Amino acid sequence: MTIALLFPGQGTQHAAMLPWLDGEERARPVLERMAATLGRDWRARLADSAWSQANAAAQVLVTGASVAAWAVLAPGLPRVVAVAGYSVGELASCVAAGMLDAGDAQALAERRAAAMDACVADGATGLLSVSNVDARDVAAACGRWDLEVAIRTGERRCILGGPTDALAQAAAQLAGLGANAKPLGVRVASHTRALRAAVPALAQALARATWRAPRVAWVAGITGAVLRDTAAVRHVLAEQVATTVRWDDCMDAVAERRPDGVLQVGPCTSLARLWRERHPAIPVRSCDDFASAAQVIDWARSSGAR
């Protein structure tokens, strides 16, 4: 029995996420660090979208929740054959791969958010999820409004990044062509050239962390390739904030490892839905589907992951 792990990115945090973490001793050090950074009322404040969607809170929340879930689940899961992280989820995936400790991942989430915020202090930017869309229509919209594909998520879906007013105009045009267009709760144009200035600061922060060789296959978001050299990992993690994430290729690389099941470790179910659409033959669930860690482990070790 084997399993692969997917770690979600910013925008997946929500008020009811993973409530079972609060009673788990293995999660306590991670949650204590979150509380030191965000305040002990962080869970109550998740209901305030103005706060929870701000970069400085969101990246810490998602990284902390995912790392805490991993800390609880790790002893009971089947053998992990691959891990991949979606955007900031790559930090938590580095913990699961054995490359980073939890404290370094949480500190890097804070520094990543600060570096990204410094790039967009003078403008309103964001992300737009688009599905049921032809690639030619996406290219035309990007050319007309100077947008970029921030994340590739499937054959007829992607996420666009750019100024919010341009995204709104593109959404209206694409909706008129039959596409589904939805603004995401992310206030920076992640994975576009607007974040290029954040790369050097993030590279410096990554260089100061303590790194170890990965124990499992770690799939890089911007290449869809398995990396084993930590210098290469640090490079792609820095470049990732200003480069298109090829999540479609990441899912395919994970599928090539032939896991018996796939688990989204962290809040929400978005990556599980994308996986189910692209690789329906391999069972997938999210931690947020379950009421306890024991239920997650039971699924992973029994009928769910066959």
N, C-alpha and C positions, 0 to 999 in steps of 0.2 A: 504494500500500500504506500503510495507516494502522494504528495500534494505540492502545488505551486501557490505562491502568495502574491497578491496584488495590493498595493498600498495607495489609497486615494489622495487626491490633492485638494487644494483650497476650494471652498465653495460647498464642500460636503458636510461641514460642521452644522449641527442643528441642536435645538434645545433638548431633545429627547435622546441624544446619541449615547449609546453604550452605557446605560445607567448601572449595569452590573459591575462596571469597573470600580465604583466607589467602595465596594465591600471586599475587594481583592487585595490581599497583603502584597503580592508581587507588583501590583500597580502603584502602590503607595509612594515610592520614591519619585516616580515620574509625575504623578499628580501633585505631589508637594512642590516640585519644581515649577509646574504650571501655575500653582497658586502663588508662588513667590514672584512670578513674572506678571501674572494677570490679575491677581487678587483672589482671595478665597471665595469670592462670590462669582467666580467665572462661569459656573454652570447656570446660575440664575440669569446672568447677563447674556447668555446665548440667545435669549428671546428678543434681545435688542439688536436688530439687524445692523443698525448704524455702527454699533460697536463690534459685533461678531464678524462683520464683513470687512472691517478695516484690516489692511494687510498685517499690521503688527500683531493683532489678535488672532486672525484667521490661521496664519501659518504656524503659530505656536500651538493653537488648539488642535489642528489636524495632526501635526507631528506628535504632540503629546498623547493624544488619544490613541493613535496608531501604535506608537511605541509601547504605551501602557498595555494595550491589548496583546501585543506580541509577547511582552514579558509574562503575562498571565498564561497565554496559550502554549508557548514554546515547549514546556516540558511534556505536554500531552499530545502534541500533534504527530502525525506520521512523518516519515522522512521527507524533508523539503528538497525538491529538485531544482527549483528556480524561483527567483523573486524579481519583481519589477515594481517601480513606483511611478505614479502619474504626477508630474510636476514636482511640487514640494514633497510629495510622497516618496521621492527617491531617497530622502534623508532617512526616513523610517525603514525603507528597504535595505539601506546600508547597515542598519542595526541588525536586521534579520539575517543578513548575509554574513554577519560577524566582523564587518569592517570598521564599525564605529560603536562606541558605547552610547547609552541612552543620553547621558548628560551632554556629550559633544553634539549629538544630533539636535537636541533641543536648543543648545546655544547657537548652532548654525542656522536653525529656523529663525531665530531672532535677528541674526545678522543679515540673513538673506532678505527678510522683510524690510529691514532698514535700508539696505542697499537699493532695493527696488523702489521703495518710496522716494528716495532721493532723486530718482530719475524722472518722476512724474509729478513733482511738487507743484508745477505751474500749469498743469493741464488735466482735463478729465478724460481718462481712458478706461478701457474695459475690454470684456470679451463677450462674444455672441455665439451661442450654439446654433448650428444650422444642420438640419437633417432633411432627407427626401429631396436632395438637391443634386443637380448635375455639375460635374467638375468645371465645365465650360462656363456655367452661370456663376460659379464661385470666382473663377478667374476674372470674369468681366466685372463683377462687383468690386473685387480687390483693385482692379485697374482704375475703375471710375472714382472710387473714394479713397484710394491710397491705403488700403487695408492689407493685412497679411494673414495667411493661415498660421495660426498659433499652434494648433494641435490637430493632427490627422487621426480621426477616430473610426473611420470606416469608408466603404466604397462611395456612399452617398451621404456622408455626414462629416462635419469638421467643426472646429471652433475658430472664429475669426477674431483678430485683435486690432485695436486702433482707437482713435478718438471716439467718444461716446456718441457725438452727433453724427459722425460718419457711419457708425455702426447702426444707428437708428434708421438712417436713409437706406442703407444696404438691406436691413431687415425688411423694410417695406417693399423694396423691389423684389427681393427673393420670395417673400410671401406671395406676391402677385404672380409668381411663376410656379406656385404650388409647394414651396418649401415651408418647413416649420422653423421659425426663427425665434430664439428666446435669449434675452440678455442674462448673463450669469452674475452671480453675486460676488464678483471679483472686480476691484477698482483700479487695476493696472492692466496694461496690455502685455501681459506675460508672454514670453516666447516670441517677441517681435523685436525689431531693431530699436524700438523706443527704450528698451532696457539694456542697450549695449554698454552704457556707462556703468552699470552695476557689476559687470563681469570682473574687472580687476579687484574691486573690493571683496567680492565673494571668493575669488581665487585666493586672496590673502587669508581670509578666514578659514578656508578649507585647508590651506597649507599648515595652519597652526594646530589643527586637530590631530589626534593620535589615530593612525590608520593601521589596520592589519589586513592580511590577504583574505579574500572572500572564501568562505567555506562551502558555498553553493553557487550555482550559476546566477550571476547578477546581470540583468539586461538593462542596457543604457537607453534612456528615453529618446535621445536625439539621433541614435543610430539604429536601434533595434538589434544591436549586437551584444553578445556576452563578453564582458570585460573581466579580466583577472588581475591586471596590473593596477595598483592603487593610484599611481600617478596619472594613468589614463582615466580612471574613475573621477579623480579630482578635476581633471580638465573638462570632462563632459558635464559635470555638475555645475561648474562655473559658466560654461557656454550655454547651458540649457536655458537660462533665464531669458536669453536673447535669440534663441534658435527654435525652429519648429520642432515640436515633440511628435515623433512618429509612433503613436500609441498603437496603431494598427499593426505595424511591424513588431512592436514589443509583444503584443498578444500572440502573434505567429511564432516568435522565437520561444516564448514560454510553451506553446503547444508542441513545439518540436521536441521538448524534453519529455513528452508523453506522461504527464502527471495523471493519476487516477481521478483527481479532483482539484478544483481551484477555489481558494478562499480569499475574499476581500477582507483585509485586516484593517479595520478602522471604521469610521462612520459612513452612513449612507449605503446605497446599493448600486450606485451609478456604474462602477466598473464591472460588477457582476452582470448587469444588464448588457453592457457592451460585449462582454465575453460570451454570454449566452447567444447573442445575435451572430457573432463571428465563428464561434466554435461550439455549436450546440451539442456535439457528441460528448463533450467533457463536462461533467457536472460542476456547477459553481454555486456558491452561496456567499453571503456577506455576514460578518459578525453582527451587524445591525438587524439581521433576521431573527436573532435568538435572544432569549431572556437571561441566559447565563453562559459563563465560559464552559461549563460542563456540557451544555447542549451543543456548543460549537465543536468541541472536541469529539463528542459522540458522533456528530454528523461526519466529521473528517475521518474518523477511524472506522466507520461502519458503512451503512447502506448509501450514504450521500456521496461518498467518494469512491465509487467503483467504476 
